[in-house]
């Protein structure tokens, strides 16, 4: 089972840049991007920001 777990407040990398998880509804993760926009992404499109370091 390929499970992605993202927590509120977690820093992530999305296809549109870095941001912070604001909510997780099923497989749809709401991310407040660093540019101020808030968008939903499938969990598979997100990477934990700590994995990049």
N, C-alpha and C positions, 0 to 999 in steps of 0.2 A: 504494500500500500504506500503510495507516494503522498505523504501528508505534509502540507506546509502550514506552519503555525506562526501567526504574526500577532503581536500583542500591542495594545494601545500604547502610544508613546515610543514605539520602537522605530529606530532609524532604518530606512530601507532605500534601495536603489530601484527606481521604476524605469520603464522605457523612456520616460520624459524627464528623468533626472532624479536627484535625491529628494527625500521628504520624510515625513513622520506619519506613522499609522494613527488615524483618528478613530477608526471603527472597523470592525470585521463582521460582515454579514455573510455567513456561509463561505463560499469561495470568492466572494467579492470583497476586496479590501479597499477601504477609503483612505486615501493618502493626501495629506496637505503638503503640496510640493514646496520646495524652497522659494519658488517664484510667487507664492501666495495662493495659487490655484488649488482647489480641492477636486480630486478625480478618483474614480473607482477603477481598480485593476484586478484581473484574475490573480489569485495567489501565485500561480506559476510564472507570472510575468515579473514578480518582485524577488529581490535578493536582499538578504540581511546586510546592512551596511558594514557590520563588523567582519563579514567574510572577505571584504575587499582589502582589509588591512593586514 
